[in-house]
Amino acid sequence: MYAMSVSDYTETEGLPKADRKPYKPWSYDAASAKLYIPRLVGGQGRWFAAALSDDKGKALSRLAVFAERPQHKRWELVSVVDLDGQALPDVALDRVGYATAVAADGNKQLAAGADLLRAAVLDNFATGGTNTGTKVFAPTKASKQQVKVHDKASTRYGDQGTTVFAGAANRHKDTYALKTTDGGALILFSHTHTQTDAVAHSGLQINPGKDDRAWLHDVPRTSITYTFVCNDAATVPAKAEPSRLIGYTCARTDASGPPVASWQSDRV
């Protein structure tokens, strides 16, 4: 995704040259790629999904979506999700090998749509899944990791600060869904969330880390709001059962917050 790629460049440019890691373009083994090309009707945008391996002979490690962008006259990588060892569902293929694209929202044949999945993911970060996250999703490595991010962050400052997660305006509203052999679907979507760290009282400050330098310029803050853009992939059943989050990938795309007054010196 473009926003995530730009954020990597921004973060790297903020580091002193001595701290910058050599740029390594992401590549994949085309020969072992597993392609899911949907048969589309007139008027639908053209896209396909690909399960990819970083190196020849290794297990599939990423799920990507490529979409045609007529305004740019090219195909673009619009989503990529790290599978982190999770198995892909069996995508339904017709007799000549085409997949079937299905509606990701408003689809009465599915137990959940992309909007509900997105809300559940945001709830995993915001509450640890208390409201909808653990109801919409069965426990998986990916969903447990999101809950862990919430639990760890919410206690890391003790009584000296707080961390709060929240949903944010999502510019990346494209969703992609493929029918699976069990009648359900593999749905790929994106979400945006913020993480706000704040001191508990005046006299304290948060010192940005080196990876924050591009946005915060080593200036101590009383609070910092980080913005993350993320890609998510979930399998959704046809009947009223929990869905499974099989992977997600996030990148920090912004950070901001008010500087402390020059007299404040204690640190969080």
SEFI-871111 format. One line per field, with one value per residue (C-alpha): residue in one letter; y, x, z. Coordinates in pm, 1 decimal. Layout:
BEGIN
residuo = (A  ...)
north = (Y  ...)
east = (X  ...)
up = (Z  ...)
//
This chain:
BEGIN
residuo = (M  Y  A  M  S  V  S  D  Y  T  E  T  E  G  L  P  K  A  D  R  K  P  Y  K  P  W  S  Y  D  A  A  S  A  K  L  Y  I  P  R  L  V  G  G  Q  G  R  W  F  A  A  A  L  S  D  D  K  G  K  A  L  S  R  L  A  V  F  A  E  R  P  Q  H  K  R  W  E  L  V  S  V  V  D  L  D  G  Q  A  L  P  D  V  A  L  D  R  V  G  Y  A  T  A  V  A  A  D  G  N  K  Q  L  A  A  G  A  D  L  L  R  A  A  V  L  D  N  F  A  T  G  G  T  N  T  G  T  K  V  F  A  P  T  K  A  S  K  Q  Q  V  K  V  H  D  K  A  S  T  R  Y  G  D  Q  G  T  T  V  F  A  G  A  A  N  R  H  K  D  T  Y  A  L  K  T  T  D  G  G  A  L  I  L  F  S  H  T  H  T  Q  T  D  A  V  A  H  S  G  L  Q  I  N  P  G  K  D  D  R  A  W  L  H  D  V  P  R  T  S  I  T  Y  T  F  V  C  N  D  A  A  T  V  P  A  K  A  E  P  S  R  L  I  G  Y  T  C  A  R  T  D  A  S  G  P  P  V  A  S  W  Q  S  D  R  V)
north = (0.0  343.0  509.9  230.6  244.7  622.6  589.3  355.7  612.8  893.7  702.8  610.9  965.9  1088.0  874.9  981.0  815.3  594.4  445.2  377.2  17.7  -48.1  -41.9  -390.7  -393.4  -647.3  -930.4  -1262.9  -1585.7  -1557.2  -1926.2  -2040.8  -1770.2  -1898.8  -1675.6  -1624.9  -1449.6  -1374.0  -1389.7  -1041.4  -903.7  -583.3  -266.3  -432.4  -318.2  -577.1  -727.8  -1053.3  -1195.4  -1372.7  -1585.3  -1522.5  -1662.2  -1446.3  -1711.4  -2008.1  -2326.6  -2153.6  -2155.6  -1891.0  -1592.5  -1302.7  -1245.9  -958.7  -788.7  -632.2  -399.2  -224.0  153.7  288.8  647.4  547.0  299.6  26.5  -247.5  -165.2  -358.8  -224.5  -454.6  -698.2  -899.2  -1104.2  -1449.6  -1531.4  -1904.7  -1909.7  -2139.0  -1993.2  -2117.4  -2319.2  -2067.2  -2196.6  -2230.1  -2303.0  -2575.1  -2353.4  -2220.0  -1883.6  -1770.5  -1606.9  -1252.0  -1188.4  -879.1  -798.1  -604.9  -646.2  -1013.8  -1218.3  -1537.6  -1448.2  -1435.5  -1099.3  -824.9  -609.7  -325.9  -556.4  -717.7  -374.6  -269.3  -589.1  -533.3  -176.8  -311.6  -556.2  -258.5  -22.9  -255.3  -581.9  -721.9  -671.5  -530.5  -697.8  -823.5  -1152.8  -1203.9  -1156.9  -1340.8  -1686.0  -1682.9  -1690.0  -1590.2  -1261.0  -1161.0  -1260.4  -1041.4  -738.4  -795.8  -834.4  -498.9  -336.9  -513.3  -442.1  -77.5  4.8  -78.8  11.5  357.0  246.8  546.6  794.9  785.9  636.1  475.9  483.5  329.8  455.5  418.5  694.6  817.4  540.2  654.9  301.3  168.6  -84.5  -436.4  -762.1  -1093.7  -1439.3  -1728.3  -2027.9  -2394.8  -2405.1  -2133.7  -1859.7  -1600.5  -1474.9  -1098.8  -845.9  -497.1  -207.3  -1.2  303.2  347.7  584.5  524.1  819.8  815.4  1088.1  1181.6  1147.4  1494.7  1808.3  1782.2  1460.7  1423.0  1155.3  1137.6  1025.2  723.6  739.4  591.9  886.3  1145.5  1206.2  1329.2  1449.4  1571.5  1453.9  1713.3  1589.0  1588.6  1581.1  1347.3  1173.5  1045.4  785.3  694.4  344.1  221.5  -153.6  -429.9  -722.1  -1061.4  -1276.2  -1588.0  -1560.4  -1858.8  -1886.3  -1964.4  -1774.7  -1866.1  -1654.1  -1539.2  -1592.3  -1315.9  -1487.9  -1195.1  -820.5  -577.4  -222.8  75.5  400.4  685.9  987.4  1106.5  1439.4  1595.9  1913.6  1987.7  2023.0  2359.3  2414.2  2383.5  2031.2  1773.8  1448.2  1169.5  892.8)
east = (0.0  130.5  81.1  266.9  558.6  590.1  594.2  894.7  1085.6  982.7  1094.8  1428.4  1496.4  1456.0  1745.5  2111.5  2285.1  2483.9  2159.8  1994.8  1973.9  2051.3  1730.8  1620.0  1333.7  1063.8  1074.1  899.9  946.3  713.6  746.4  591.1  321.9  -32.8  -266.2  -637.9  -780.9  -1152.7  -1381.8  -1533.9  -1840.2  -1851.0  -1795.6  -1604.0  -1250.3  -988.6  -784.5  -633.7  -488.6  -155.1  -10.8  363.1  684.9  987.6  1225.6  1206.6  1107.2  984.8  629.0  383.2  433.4  230.4  -106.6  -114.9  -374.5  -286.8  -541.7  -555.3  -544.4  -670.1  -591.9  -226.9  -236.5  -78.0  -133.0  -45.4  16.0  -269.1  -258.2  -16.4  -67.6  190.6  43.1  285.6  252.9  -126.0  -276.9  -486.8  -842.0  -933.9  -1051.1  -1326.9  -1211.9  -1420.3  -1328.4  -1081.6  -919.1  -1087.2  -1182.3  -1516.5  -1526.3  -1808.3  -1940.2  -1739.2  -2028.3  -2405.3  -2361.8  -2635.7  -2447.3  -2172.4  -2168.1  -1984.1  -1887.4  -1578.1  -1729.9  -1798.3  -1456.2  -1292.7  -1488.0  -1384.1  -1017.3  -1038.8  -1201.1  -912.9  -677.7  -910.2  -1046.7  -861.4  -1162.4  -1409.4  -1696.9  -1690.7  -1340.3  -1359.2  -1720.5  -1663.8  -1329.9  -1236.7  -895.8  -610.2  -246.4  -326.8  -623.7  -440.1  -149.1  -376.8  -521.4  -166.7  -69.2  -356.6  -284.0  88.4  54.8  -220.3  0.8  350.9  362.6  214.9  78.3  291.7  105.9  -168.3  -204.5  -534.7  -614.3  -894.0  -1020.9  -931.4  -1048.9  -979.8  -878.9  -828.3  -1181.7  -1125.5  -1224.2  -1162.9  -1339.2  -1309.8  -1550.8  -1409.0  -1496.4  -1698.3  -1934.0  -1768.8  -1517.0  -1163.9  -1192.1  -909.5  -962.2  -777.1  -815.7  -654.9  -608.6  -433.0  -234.9  -215.7  42.9  2.4  167.2  -42.0  33.1  236.4  608.1  640.4  746.6  764.3  1093.5  1046.3  1246.1  1489.4  1231.6  1001.9  1259.2  1112.7  788.2  879.9  1240.4  1364.8  1143.4  995.6  614.8  333.9  142.3  205.7  -56.9  68.5  -133.4  -115.4  -246.0  -301.2  -400.7  -604.8  -715.0  -993.0  -1185.4  -1561.1  -1797.6  -2131.5  -2314.0  -2340.8  -2002.1  -1699.6  -1463.3  -1087.6  -829.6  -545.1  -306.6  -250.0  30.0  60.6  284.5  312.3  229.1  230.9  313.4  239.2  193.2  244.3  601.5  666.4  750.1  1122.8  1113.8  972.8  1244.9  1109.4  1077.2  826.3)
up = (0.0  -98.5  242.6  420.2  175.1  209.4  588.2  568.0  364.8  600.6  908.6  752.5  632.5  990.4  1113.6  1106.0  812.8  1049.7  1187.5  851.8  743.2  376.4  175.4  75.1  -172.9  -97.7  -347.1  -392.5  -583.0  -882.0  -968.8  -640.2  -625.3  -585.2  -785.8  -730.1  -1034.8  -1008.0  -1308.1  -1310.5  -1485.5  -1687.4  -1487.5  -1204.0  -1140.5  -1226.9  -944.2  -826.2  -505.7  -474.2  -196.3  -206.3  -66.3  9.0  -119.8  -352.1  -174.5  140.5  274.8  156.0  384.4  243.4  85.2  -162.5  -379.6  -713.7  -875.3  -1208.5  -1180.8  -1516.6  -1416.6  -1374.3  -1666.2  -1459.3  -1204.3  -844.4  -525.8  -310.4  -9.2  151.5  469.0  657.0  717.6  999.4  946.0  917.3  655.3  375.1  327.0  18.7  -240.4  -467.0  -828.5  -1135.8  -1385.3  -1567.2  -1251.7  -1199.9  -849.5  -768.0  -634.5  -386.4  -212.9  100.0  258.2  245.5  158.6  327.4  242.4  491.6  870.8  869.0  626.9  598.2  803.7  1098.8  1068.3  1067.4  1376.8  1553.6  1471.4  1603.4  1918.6  1967.5  1984.9  2174.2  2445.3  2404.5  2221.3  2506.6  2301.0  1959.8  1888.0  2074.9  1966.8  1594.2  1585.1  1706.9  1877.5  1624.7  1639.8  1464.4  1681.6  2000.5  1893.2  1853.4  2200.7  2335.0  2181.8  2372.3  2701.4  2696.7  2593.6  2843.2  3142.8  3029.1  3189.4  3521.5  3711.2  3515.5  3186.0  2976.4  2633.9  2445.0  2106.3  1880.4  1525.6  1281.0  941.0  693.7  344.4  218.4  182.0  -95.6  5.3  -174.5  -116.9  -270.9  -225.8  -36.7  -86.4  237.7  109.8  310.5  194.7  227.8  286.6  264.3  401.9  562.3  877.0  1039.6  1413.4  1649.0  1965.0  2203.9  2483.4  2745.9  3073.9  3389.2  3523.7  3457.0  3520.9  3321.2  2960.0  2690.5  2506.2  2143.7  2029.4  1739.9  1500.9  1582.2  1477.0  1131.8  1286.4  1637.0  1588.0  1932.5  2104.5  2437.8  2444.0  2696.1  2465.5  2134.3  1891.7  1646.5  1335.8  1189.6  854.2  847.8  606.4  740.4  609.2  755.8  669.4  715.5  735.1  558.2  880.9  1208.3  1350.2  1441.4  1169.3  1181.3  1145.5  961.6  933.5  955.4  878.1  1015.9  947.3  1140.1  904.6  1137.2  1488.4  1656.0  1996.7  2201.3  2316.4  2688.1  2841.3  2872.1  3253.2  3258.5  3305.4  3458.3  3205.7  3131.8)
//
